[in-house]
Amino acid sequence: MKKHIYILLITLSLGIFIFSCKEKNVKKPKKEINPIVEIQNKLASIIDKTAPSIVTIFTYSQGDKAPLAYNSGEEEPFNENESLGSGFVFKDDNDFLYILTNSHVIEKSEDIIIKFFNNIEKKGILVGSDSKSDLAVLKVKKVEKIKRIKPLHLGTTKNLRVGYFVIAGGSPYNLGHTFTFGIVSALHRNLGISMYENYIQTDAAINPGDSGGPLLDINGDVVGVNTAIIQSGQGLGFAIPIDDAISVANEIIKYGHVRRGWLGVIVQDLTQKQKKKFHIKNGVYVLKVIEDSPAFALGIKKGDIIISVNNTVIKNSQVLKYLLSKMKPGDSVVIQIYRKGKIIVLSTKLGEMLDKGI
């Protein structure tokens, strides 16, 4: 009898021990992560990190009204001789902080004042501007109170897609640092407001005074320079892709101006009638060839139709302008033209952009 009791006690003890071990090994359920809260926290973190590198730009001029500090709309500046815009630190060296903005922000200005996040105001020095792309570079002498400001991290638009989240930063209506949130609405937009256009369209609110501010991606990297709005619409903002902007900025810093490839032609888009007549879908019609240009030396003639350049199909004149603007003097090009029912292939080296033609 005692033997049975001992066996029962041992069995119960083992059962209790095993059960207690199982209890200890039971994992507590993980706290559920709210993705909306995660995104919200990430956005707040991006704003905290980037805000110190975003500036407000005041410009002053003599005489008539200063140009507006934004590129679309009809509202007046804050007073007759003052213009307002934004910008951001994108580069630095031992002596200066370099600021990227729009050229229309500083156009015709005689004095430029840069206001930093800590309300420190310093005189801005114009390094150079490029009205064709609507970009300008300023620099500010480093002093104790601003020398720790870091350039924003520059991203790329190569992988940017419609629907991606973006944040627009700037100083609308001189309210100070303001950030808006939205998505990429479209890519490769042309508005006809500057010579070279390849805009990112966004529904992140952009207002007068935001011109020159950064468009940031979800990682806080700069993907664009806020440039224009269609004021009669809603959620129609436009930014210059950062890849294009930095290429221009580096040229300005190195040469004081932007060197661009030049073919030496004046062209127009093909009409539907011309496309039907020549049985072609793409190309631009050569209206004029500039004397002493690469096109002139190559034998391109009025009436030729440029179909492709370096295997890139030329759908319209804007495509040709943009393609040549990305190339440099001395670059080699292979051009396909349509002439009297035949396709002719020509090759040459580009000259440097003049004021005539492209």
C-alpha positions as CSV (number, residue, x, y, z in Angstrom):
1,M,0.0,0.0,0.0
2,K,2.8,2.4,1.0
3,K,4.5,1.5,-2.3
4,H,1.5,2.7,-4.3
5,I,1.3,5.9,-2.3
6,Y,4.9,6.7,-3.0
7,I,4.4,6.1,-6.7
8,L,1.4,8.4,-6.7
9,L,3.2,11.1,-4.9
10,I,6.2,10.9,-7.3
11,T,3.8,11.0,-10.3
12,L,2.0,14.1,-9.0
13,S,5.3,15.8,-8.2
14,L,6.6,15.2,-11.8
15,G,3.3,16.5,-13.2
16,I,3.5,19.7,-11.2
17,F,7.1,20.2,-12.2
18,I,6.4,19.7,-15.9
19,F,3.4,22.0,-15.8
20,S,5.3,24.7,-14.0
21,C,8.1,24.4,-16.6
22,K,5.6,24.8,-19.4
23,E,4.1,27.9,-17.6
24,K,7.5,29.5,-17.5
25,N,8.2,28.8,-21.2
26,V,4.9,30.3,-22.3
27,K,5.8,33.5,-24.2
28,K,3.8,36.6,-23.5
29,P,2.1,37.9,-26.7
30,K,4.0,40.7,-28.3
31,K,2.5,44.2,-28.1
32,E,0.8,44.9,-31.5
33,I,2.6,47.6,-33.5
34,N,0.4,50.3,-35.0
35,P,1.8,51.1,-38.4
36,I,0.2,54.5,-38.5
37,V,1.9,55.4,-35.2
38,E,5.2,54.2,-36.6
39,I,4.8,56.3,-39.7
40,Q,3.8,59.3,-37.6
41,N,6.9,58.9,-35.4
42,K,9.1,58.6,-38.4
43,L,7.8,61.8,-40.0
44,A,8.3,63.7,-36.7
45,S,11.9,62.3,-36.6
46,I,12.6,63.4,-40.1
47,I,11.3,66.9,-39.4
48,D,13.4,67.2,-36.2
49,K,16.5,66.1,-38.1
50,T,16.1,68.3,-41.2
51,A,14.7,71.5,-39.8
52,P,18.0,73.1,-38.8
53,S,19.3,72.9,-42.4
54,I,16.3,74.6,-44.0
55,V,16.4,78.4,-44.3
56,T,14.2,81.4,-45.0
57,I,15.6,83.8,-47.7
58,F,14.8,87.5,-47.7
59,T,15.9,89.6,-50.7
60,Y,15.7,93.4,-51.2
61,S,15.9,95.4,-54.3
62,Q,15.8,99.0,-55.4
63,G,13.2,100.6,-57.7
64,D,10.2,98.7,-58.9
65,K,8.7,95.7,-57.2
66,A,10.9,92.8,-56.6
67,P,10.1,89.5,-58.4
68,L,7.8,87.2,-56.6
69,A,9.4,84.5,-54.5
70,Y,7.3,81.8,-56.1
71,N,6.8,80.8,-59.7
72,S,3.1,80.6,-60.1
73,G,0.2,82.7,-59.0
74,E,-0.5,86.4,-58.8
75,E,-0.3,87.4,-55.2
76,E,1.9,90.4,-54.3
77,P,5.2,90.3,-52.4
78,F,5.1,91.3,-48.7
79,N,6.1,94.8,-49.7
80,E,7.2,96.5,-52.9
81,N,11.0,95.8,-52.6
82,E,11.0,92.6,-50.5
83,S,10.9,89.1,-51.8
84,L,10.6,85.9,-49.7
85,G,11.7,82.3,-50.4
86,S,13.2,79.2,-48.9
87,G,16.4,77.2,-49.4
88,F,18.4,74.4,-47.7
89,V,22.0,73.7,-46.9
90,F,23.3,71.1,-49.3
91,K,27.1,71.4,-49.0
92,D,29.7,72.9,-46.8
93,D,33.4,73.4,-46.5
94,N,35.8,74.9,-43.9
95,D,34.5,78.4,-44.4
96,F,31.0,78.4,-45.9
97,L,27.6,76.8,-45.8
98,Y,26.2,76.4,-49.4
99,I,22.5,76.9,-49.9
100,L,20.4,75.7,-52.9
101,T,17.3,77.7,-53.9
102,N,15.4,78.9,-56.9
103,S,16.8,81.6,-59.1
104,H,13.4,83.4,-59.1
105,V,13.8,83.8,-55.4
106,I,16.9,86.0,-55.7
107,E,16.4,87.5,-59.1
108,K,17.5,91.1,-59.4
109,S,18.1,91.3,-55.6
110,E,20.8,93.6,-54.2
111,D,20.8,92.3,-50.7
112,I,20.2,88.7,-49.6
113,I,19.5,87.8,-45.9
114,I,19.5,84.2,-44.8
115,K,17.5,83.4,-41.7
116,F,18.3,80.1,-39.9
117,F,16.2,77.9,-37.6
118,N,17.6,79.6,-34.5
119,N,16.6,83.1,-35.8
120,I,20.2,84.0,-36.6
121,E,20.3,86.2,-39.7
122,K,23.3,86.4,-42.0
123,K,24.2,88.1,-45.3
124,G,24.0,85.7,-48.2
125,I,26.5,85.7,-51.0
126,L,25.4,84.8,-54.5
127,V,27.7,82.1,-55.9
128,G,25.7,82.0,-59.2
129,S,22.3,81.4,-60.7
130,D,20.8,79.7,-63.7
131,S,17.5,81.1,-65.0
132,K,17.1,78.3,-67.5
133,S,16.7,75.7,-64.8
134,D,15.5,78.2,-62.1
135,L,18.2,77.3,-59.7
136,A,20.7,79.4,-57.7
137,V,23.5,78.8,-55.1
138,L,24.1,81.0,-52.2
139,K,26.8,80.8,-49.5
140,V,27.0,82.0,-45.9
141,K,30.2,82.5,-43.9
142,K,30.4,80.0,-41.1
143,V,30.2,81.6,-37.6
144,E,29.9,80.0,-34.2
145,K,26.1,79.9,-34.0
146,I,25.6,78.2,-37.4
147,K,28.8,76.3,-38.0
148,R,27.3,73.0,-36.7
149,I,24.5,73.0,-39.2
150,K,24.9,70.0,-41.5
151,P,24.0,69.7,-45.1
152,L,20.8,67.7,-45.8
153,H,21.4,64.2,-47.1
154,L,20.8,64.1,-50.9
155,G,18.8,61.3,-52.4
156,T,18.0,60.4,-55.9
157,T,14.9,60.3,-58.1
158,K,16.0,57.3,-60.1
159,N,13.9,55.0,-58.0
160,L,11.1,57.5,-57.1
161,R,7.6,56.2,-58.0
162,V,4.2,57.7,-58.2
163,G,2.5,57.1,-54.8
164,Y,5.7,57.4,-52.7
165,F,5.4,59.6,-49.6
166,V,7.1,63.0,-49.6
167,I,7.5,65.9,-47.2
168,A,7.8,69.5,-48.4
169,G,9.7,72.0,-46.2
170,G,9.8,75.7,-46.4
171,S,8.7,79.1,-45.0
172,P,5.4,80.0,-46.5
173,Y,4.2,83.6,-46.0
174,N,7.1,84.1,-43.6
175,L,5.5,81.9,-41.0
176,G,8.8,80.1,-40.4
177,H,9.5,76.4,-40.7
178,T,6.5,74.6,-42.1
179,F,6.2,71.0,-43.2
180,T,3.5,69.4,-45.3
181,F,3.0,65.7,-46.2
182,G,1.7,64.1,-49.4
183,I,2.6,61.7,-52.2
184,V,4.4,61.9,-55.5
185,S,1.4,62.6,-57.9
186,A,3.3,62.3,-61.2
187,L,6.8,62.4,-62.7
188,H,8.3,64.2,-65.7
189,R,5.9,67.1,-65.8
190,N,6.4,70.1,-68.1
191,L,4.7,73.4,-67.3
192,G,6.3,75.7,-69.8
193,I,7.6,78.1,-67.1
194,S,11.4,77.5,-67.6
195,M,13.6,76.2,-70.4
196,Y,14.5,72.9,-68.9
197,E,11.7,71.0,-67.1
198,N,11.3,67.6,-65.7
199,Y,9.2,68.3,-62.6
200,I,8.0,66.0,-59.8
201,Q,4.4,66.7,-59.1
202,T,3.2,66.4,-55.5
203,D,0.0,67.0,-53.5
204,A,2.1,68.0,-50.5
205,A,1.0,71.6,-50.0
206,I,3.4,74.2,-51.5
207,N,2.7,77.9,-50.9
208,P,4.2,81.3,-51.7
209,G,7.5,81.5,-49.8
210,D,8.2,77.7,-50.1
211,S,10.1,78.1,-53.4
212,G,13.6,76.7,-53.0
213,G,12.8,74.5,-50.0
214,P,13.5,70.7,-50.1
215,L,11.1,67.9,-51.0
216,L,12.1,65.0,-48.8
217,D,11.4,61.3,-49.1
218,I,10.3,58.9,-46.3
219,N,14.0,58.5,-45.3
220,G,14.5,62.3,-45.0
221,D,16.7,62.5,-48.1
222,V,16.2,65.4,-50.5
223,V,14.5,64.3,-53.8
224,G,13.5,67.7,-55.1
225,V,13.6,71.5,-54.9
226,N,10.1,73.0,-54.4
227,T,9.6,75.4,-57.3
228,A,6.1,76.0,-58.5
229,I,2.4,75.8,-57.8
230,I,-0.7,76.1,-59.9
231,Q,-2.6,78.5,-57.7
232,S,-6.0,78.0,-59.3
233,G,-5.9,74.3,-58.5
234,Q,-5.5,72.4,-55.2
235,G,-2.7,70.0,-54.4
236,L,-0.7,70.9,-57.5
237,G,2.9,71.5,-56.5
238,F,6.0,70.9,-58.5
239,A,9.7,70.3,-57.6
240,I,12.9,70.1,-59.6
241,P,14.4,66.6,-59.3
242,I,17.4,66.6,-57.0
243,D,19.7,64.8,-59.6
244,D,19.1,67.7,-62.0
245,A,19.5,70.3,-59.3
246,I,22.8,69.1,-57.9
247,S,24.2,68.8,-61.4
248,V,23.4,72.4,-62.0
249,A,24.6,73.5,-58.5
250,N,28.0,71.8,-58.9
251,E,28.5,73.5,-62.3
252,I,27.7,76.9,-60.7
253,I,30.2,76.3,-57.9
254,K,32.9,75.1,-60.2
255,Y,32.5,77.4,-63.2
256,G,30.2,80.2,-62.0
257,H,27.7,79.2,-64.7
258,V,26.2,76.0,-66.2
259,R,27.9,74.5,-69.2
260,R,25.5,72.7,-71.5
261,G,25.8,70.8,-74.7
262,W,24.7,72.7,-77.8
263,L,23.7,71.3,-81.2
264,G,22.7,74.6,-82.8
265,V,19.2,74.1,-84.1
266,I,15.8,75.7,-83.7
267,V,13.0,73.1,-83.7
268,Q,9.3,72.7,-83.3
269,D,7.1,69.8,-82.4
270,L,5.6,67.8,-85.3
271,T,2.0,68.4,-86.1
272,Q,-0.4,65.5,-86.6
273,K,-0.5,66.5,-90.2
274,Q,3.3,66.2,-90.5
275,K,3.3,62.9,-88.7
276,K,0.7,61.6,-91.2
277,K,2.5,63.0,-94.2
278,F,5.9,61.6,-93.3
279,H,4.6,58.4,-91.8
280,I,6.5,58.8,-88.5
281,K,5.3,58.9,-84.9
282,N,8.1,60.9,-83.2
283,G,10.6,63.6,-83.9
284,V,11.1,67.4,-84.1
285,Y,11.1,69.5,-87.2
286,V,14.2,71.7,-87.8
287,L,13.1,75.3,-88.5
288,K,16.6,76.7,-88.6
289,V,20.3,75.7,-88.3
290,I,22.6,78.2,-86.6
291,E,25.7,79.1,-88.6
292,D,29.0,77.9,-87.2
293,S,27.3,75.4,-85.0
294,P,27.9,71.6,-84.7
295,A,24.6,71.0,-86.6
296,F,25.7,73.4,-89.4
297,A,29.1,71.6,-89.7
298,L,27.3,68.3,-89.7
299,G,25.1,69.2,-92.6
300,I,21.7,69.2,-90.8
301,K,19.3,71.3,-92.9
302,K,16.0,73.1,-92.5
303,G,13.2,70.6,-93.0
304,D,15.1,67.7,-91.5
305,I,13.3,65.8,-88.7
306,I,15.5,64.7,-85.7
307,I,14.2,61.3,-84.6
308,S,16.7,60.2,-82.0
309,V,19.8,61.3,-80.2
310,N,22.1,58.6,-78.7
311,N,19.3,56.1,-79.1
312,T,16.8,58.2,-77.1
313,V,13.6,58.8,-79.1
314,I,12.8,62.5,-79.5
315,K,9.1,62.7,-78.8
316,N,9.0,66.5,-78.8
317,S,11.2,69.6,-78.5
318,Q,11.1,69.5,-74.7
319,V,12.7,66.0,-74.7
320,L,15.5,67.3,-77.0
321,K,16.1,70.4,-74.9
322,Y,16.3,68.4,-71.7
323,L,18.5,65.7,-73.2
324,L,21.0,68.2,-74.6
325,S,21.0,70.1,-71.3
326,K,22.2,67.0,-69.5
327,M,25.2,66.7,-71.8
328,K,28.4,68.8,-71.8
329,P,30.4,70.5,-74.5
330,G,32.6,68.0,-76.2
331,D,30.3,65.1,-75.6
332,S,29.8,62.8,-78.6
333,V,26.3,62.3,-80.1
334,V,24.8,60.0,-82.7
335,I,21.8,61.6,-84.4
336,Q,19.2,60.0,-86.5
337,I,17.4,62.3,-88.9
338,Y,14.6,61.8,-91.4
339,R,15.1,63.5,-94.7
340,K,13.1,62.9,-97.9
341,G,11.9,59.5,-97.0
342,K,15.3,58.3,-95.8
343,I,16.8,57.8,-92.3
344,I,20.3,59.3,-92.1
345,V,22.7,58.6,-89.2
346,L,25.2,61.4,-88.3
347,S,27.7,61.8,-85.4
348,T,29.4,64.8,-84.0
349,K,30.6,66.5,-80.8
350,L,28.5,69.1,-79.1
351,G,29.5,72.7,-78.7
352,E,28.8,74.9,-75.6
353,M,25.3,76.3,-75.2
354,L,24.8,79.9,-76.6
355,D,21.7,82.0,-76.4
356,K,20.6,80.8,-79.8
357,G,18.9,77.5,-80.4
358,I,19.5,74.3,-78.5
